[in-house]
Amino acid sequence: MYQRYKNLRHKYVRETLLSKVYVEIENEFGELARYKHHLNGRGFISATATVHPSAYIESSAYVEPDAQVGQGAWIGAGSWIDRGALVGAGVFIGASVHVGQESRIGRGAKIGSHSRIGDRATVADSVHVAHDSVVPDDSVVSRSSHAEGSFAKAA
């Protein structure tokens, strides 16, 4: 077991390697979270998250506690799937995307890189959210947004 410090989303955290299977990460509040590496992509998966074996989680992506990632989903580098979020089957999430707490991303949706999906937001099946977009908290996106840097329109 050894410890190292690293910058995690603009926060310095202490990472303790417990074994080849689990990693403990301490946040800025001193809370410890236990993660394991997903077999497909080596991303960090919380011990209480559910990720389908066929999903691909990039090595620098995080899936937080109680989140779910469906069959064939792709989570890009540096992306963060927050607590309780649901990512449906066949979803593509680009690099450096934050999917907020308790959010829902429908089957086959595509979320462009550097986007933010707000807490408790819903993105409908097969919707495309352009890169650099922001989906506000508590909103529902039922139509695709094509303009980069846009605020996705709620239904």
N, C-alpha and C positions, 0 to 999 in steps of 0.2 A: 504494500500500500504506500502510495506517495501522494503529495499534494502539490498543486501548482495553481497559480493565479492567472486568470485570463479575462479579456474584455468581452462581455456578453451583452450585446445590445446596449452599448455605451455605459455599461455598469461593470465594475470589476467584481468578479466572484471567485470564490475558492472552489476548486474542483478537486475532489478526492477520488482517485481511482481505487475501487474496492477489489475488483477482479477483472477478468476479461468480459464479464457479463454485465456488471452494473457500475455506474458512475454516480457519485453524490455531488450535487452542486449547491453551494450556499449562495443565496441572493443577498442584496444589500441590507435586508432586515434580519439576517442571521438565520433564516429558515433553510433547512436542508430539504432537497428534493432528490429522489432517486430515479435515475434514468437507465435504460438499457439501449444498446445499439440495435436498430432494426436490421434484420438479415439482408434485406434488399435495399441497399443504398447507405447503410450504416448511420442513419440519422438518429437523434436522441429521442427516445420514447419513454414517457413517464410509466412507472410501474402500474398505474391504474388506468392508462389509456388503452384503447382497443384499436389495433391497426391490422388490416387484412394482410396476410402474407404476400399477396401479389402487388400491394402498394409499393411505390418507390419513394423513399424518404432520403433526400440528399444528405450527405454527411454533416452539414452544418445547420440542418433544420431541426426544430424542436416540436414535439407534440406533447402538450401539457396534460395534467391529470384529468381523467374523465372525458377526454376528447375521443372521437371516433373517426377513423379514416377507412373509407370503403375500398372495395375490390378495384384494382387497376388504377387507383388514384396516383398522381405524381405531385410531390411536394418539393419545390425548388430550393436551391441553396439559400441559406440564411432566413428562410421563412419560419414563421412561428404560428402554430395552431394553438390557440389559447384554451383555457379550462372549459370543458363542457361543449366545445364546438363539435359540429358534425359535418364531415366532408364526405359527400356521396361518392358512389362508384363512378369511375371514369373521369373524375374531376382533374383538371390540370391547374396547378397553382405555381406561378412563376417565382422568380428569385426575390427575396427580401419582401415578402408579403406578410402582413399581420392579419390573421383572422381572429376577431375579437371573441370574448367570452360568450358562450351559449349561442353563437352564430350558427346558421345552417347554410351549407353550400349544396345546391341540388345536383343530381346526377348529370354528368357530362358538361358541367359549367367550366368556363375557363376564366381564370383570374390573372390579369397581366402583372408583370413584375412591378415592384415598388408600390403596390396598392395597399390600401388599408380597408378592411371590412370591419365595420363598427360592432360593438357589443350587441348581442341579441338581434343582429341583422339577418335577413334571409335573402339569398340569391337563388332564384328559381332554376329549375332544370334547364340545361343547355344554354344558359345565358352567358354572354361574353362581356366581362368587365375589362375595359382597356387598361393598359399599363399606366402607372402613376395616378390612378383614380382613388377617390375616397367615397366609401359607402357609409353614410352617417349611422350612428347608433339607432337601434330600434326601427330601421327602415326595411322595406321589401323591394327588391329589384326584380322586376318581371320582364324587362326588355333590355337588350344589349346596349352598352354604351361604347361608342366607337372613337370618341375624341380622347386623346391622351391627356392626362392631367385633369380629367373631368370629375365632377361630383356626379356619381351615377344617379340617375333619376329614380325616385321611389314611385311605386305604382299608385 
